[in-house]
Amino acid sequence: MSPTHPDPAKVKRSRRAFWMKQLHQWHWMSSAICLIGLLLFTITGITLNHAGDIESSPVVAERSAVLPPALLPTIAPDDAGDVKKPLPAPVTAWLRSTLNVTHEADADWSADEVYLALPRPGGDGWVSIDRESGDVTMETTSRGWISYLNDLHKGRNTGTAWRWFIDIFAAACLIFALTGLVLLQVHSVRRPSTWPIVGFGLLIPAVIAIIFIH
């Protein structure tokens, strides 16, 4: 009895069906991951493009406190020149519990002051500590939700976690675009307008960049 050999046509159809299933699965999964991010970046792309037309009124808030006497020796004045270095851990813990200050950057130390910049999305802030008296002044500025979302779009002062999100989001968008491109190729036989439309999508930004951007 002669061994049976698989039908090459069936094998080809089976392999094609497998890869089509994989393409569709990766395409819809990446689109689901990208959906909310695409909405955010699309809307903020418009608000950034018209930032000069959108009025905002910054809100400034100021708070003050006094460093506990037990912590004064950790920031006592000295003869060292201006330097950038971290705050002592006890001072950092006190700022967090008293003024709800969280930060990653080093502080600027001068002869009579410790200055800590607190940049954040949609606003700004700073803390100043008098090295002799321990007087603490904190000022925060908020420019509103639109400014906040615009800074998320740019990744401005957003921290490590948001930078990771942007990288993962960009990778998901790349998968979404590439699988979509392959699916366009697969279905283009039955859709003759596919590649003219894709070419038109390339031509529009190219013409604008070449002719209108100087």
Secondary structure, DSSP 8 states (H G I E B T S, - for coil): -------HHHHHHHHHHHHHHHHHHHHHHHHHHHHHHHHHHHHHHHHHHTGGGS----EEEEEEEE--GGGGGGG---S---EEE---HHHHHHHHHHH-----S-EEE-SSEEEEE--BTTEEEEEEEETTT-EEEEEEEE--HHHHHHHHHHTTT-HHHHHHHHHHHHHHHHHHHHHHHHHHHHHTTT-TTHHHHHHHHHHHHHHIIIII--
